[in-house]
Amino acid sequence: MIAYWSTQDTPIGTFTSVIDADDAVLASGWTDDVTELTSVVAPALRPSALRHRADLGAVTKAVHRYHHGELHAVDEIAVRQQSGPFLRHAWDVLRTVPAGKPVTYSEFAALSGRPAAIRAAAAACARNAAALFVPCHRVLRIGGALGGFRWGLDVKRWLLDHESPTCHEN
């Protein structure tokens, strides 16, 4: 399978997206190292070849719009990840957590239908290859501590602040 990738500058650093031939995001994050991204794609979806494109169309536009205040711009972008049933379901659930309304890992586990599976919910965040499009940054520890984030806690804090309702008040 051939996949396409592109990087773009954002207010918090370089963001790279990898998409398949159907324009679904396979991986994304705040890095300029495309191999760092493809290494976290499920083996069954991992591309055999990568081709650079300056512009990935709707994906590039959505990333730009999100970082410039249109927080819902990434919501309709297709994402393709593969794992077991719980992780796939948990990733779908993450896409329903609204910008500006983060949840705890416990709340995320409950939303995913397994309230006692807090560690599994955390694993879903950790194994998410499509950062931003599957907003794992919206999951916090009880008490509001950030927890972890593949792209660093400074990036996670920026995203949460950017999505805060007070950031977008007139």
C-alpha positions in Angstrom: 0.0 0.0 0.0 1.2 3.5 -0.9 0.6 6.3 1.6 1.1 10.0 1.3 2.5 12.4 3.9 3.0 16.1 4.4 4.3 18.4 7.1 3.0 21.8 7.9 4.0 24.5 10.4 1.6 25.1 13.3 1.9 27.4 16.3 3.3 24.5 18.4 5.7 23.1 15.9 5.8 21.0 12.8 2.8 18.7 12.3 3.0 15.7 10.0 0.1 13.7 8.6 0.1 10.3 6.8 -2.9 9.4 4.7 -3.9 6.3 2.7 -5.2 6.3 -0.9 -8.7 7.0 0.4 -7.5 10.2 2.2 -8.0 8.6 5.7 -5.4 9.5 8.3 -3.2 6.6 9.3 -1.0 8.6 11.6 -0.4 12.2 12.6 1.5 14.2 15.2 3.8 17.1 16.0 7.0 15.8 14.4 8.8 16.2 11.1 9.9 12.5 11.2 7.5 10.5 9.1 9.1 7.2 10.1 8.3 8.1 13.7 4.6 8.1 12.7 4.6 5.1 10.4 6.2 3.0 13.2 3.0 3.3 15.2 0.6 2.4 12.4 -0.9 -1.1 12.9 1.2 -3.6 10.8 -1.9 -4.5 8.7 -2.2 -0.8 7.7 1.5 0.1 7.6 2.3 1.4 4.1 4.9 -0.3 2.0 5.8 3.0 0.3 5.5 6.6 1.2 5.2 9.5 -1.1 5.5 13.2 -0.1 2.9 15.7 -1.1 3.1 19.4 -0.3 -0.7 19.4 0.3 -3.0 16.6 1.5 -6.1 18.5 0.6 -8.8 18.3 3.2 -6.4 17.0 5.9 -4.0 19.9 5.4 -6.8 22.4 5.5 -8.3 20.9 8.6 -5.0 21.0 10.5 -4.5 24.6 9.5 -8.1 25.6 10.4 -7.9 23.8 13.8 -4.7 25.5 14.9 -6.2 28.8 13.9 -9.3 28.5 16.0 -11.8 26.3 14.1 -11.7 23.5 16.6 -14.2 21.3 14.8 -12.3 21.3 11.5 -10.7 18.0 12.2 -13.9 16.2 13.3 -15.0 15.0 9.8 -11.7 13.8 8.6 -11.7 10.0 8.1 -9.2 8.1 10.3 -8.1 4.5 9.8 -6.6 2.6 12.8 -6.7 -1.1 13.5 -6.6 -3.1 16.8 -8.9 -5.2 18.9 -12.5 -4.3 19.4 -12.1 -2.3 22.6 -9.4 -0.1 21.2 -11.2 0.6 18.0 -14.4 1.4 20.0 -12.4 3.6 22.4 -10.8 5.6 19.5 -14.3 6.2 18.1 -15.5 7.4 21.5 -12.5 9.7 21.8 -13.8 11.4 18.6 -17.0 12.3 20.5 -15.3 14.1 23.4 -15.9 17.8 22.6 -13.2 20.4 22.4 -13.0 22.4 25.6 -14.6 19.6 27.7 -11.8 17.2 28.6 -12.7 14.0 30.5 -10.7 11.9 33.0 -9.4 8.5 32.2 -12.1 7.1 34.5 -14.8 9.0 32.6 -13.3 7.9 29.3 -13.4 4.2 30.4 -17.1 4.6 31.3 -17.9 6.4 28.0 -16.2 3.4 26.3 -18.6 1.0 28.0 -16.0 -0.5 30.5 -15.9 1.7 33.6 -13.5 -0.6 35.4 -11.1 -0.6 32.4 -9.2 2.6 33.3 -5.8 1.1 32.2 -7.3 -0.1 28.9 -8.7 3.4 28.3 -5.2 4.9 29.0 -3.7 2.3 26.6 -6.1 3.5 23.9 -4.7 7.0 24.3 -1.2 5.8 24.3 -1.7 3.6 21.2 -3.5 6.2 19.2 -1.6 6.9 16.0 -3.8 9.7 14.7 -3.2 12.5 17.2 -5.5 15.6 16.9 -8.0 13.7 14.7 -8.5 11.2 17.5 -8.1 13.7 20.4 -6.5 11.7 23.1 -5.1 15.0 24.4 -8.6 15.6 25.9 -8.2 12.9 28.5 -6.7 13.9 31.9 -5.9 12.3 35.2 -8.4 12.7 38.1 -7.8 16.1 39.6 -6.8 17.6 36.2 -3.2 16.5 36.0 -2.2 16.1 32.3 -1.0 12.5 32.4 1.1 11.5 29.4 1.1 12.5 25.7 3.3 11.2 23.0 4.0 14.7 21.7 4.9 16.2 25.1 3.1 17.8 27.9 3.8 21.3 26.5 1.9 20.4 23.3 -0.9 18.8 25.3 -1.2 21.9 27.5 -1.3 24.2 24.5 -4.0 22.1 22.9 -6.2 22.1 26.0 -5.7 25.9 26.4 -6.4 26.4 22.7 -9.7 24.5 23.1 -10.7 26.1 26.4 -14.0 28.0 26.1 -12.3 31.1 27.7 -9.8 31.1 24.9 -12.6 31.6 22.3 -14.8 34.1 24.2 -15.5 37.4 22.5 
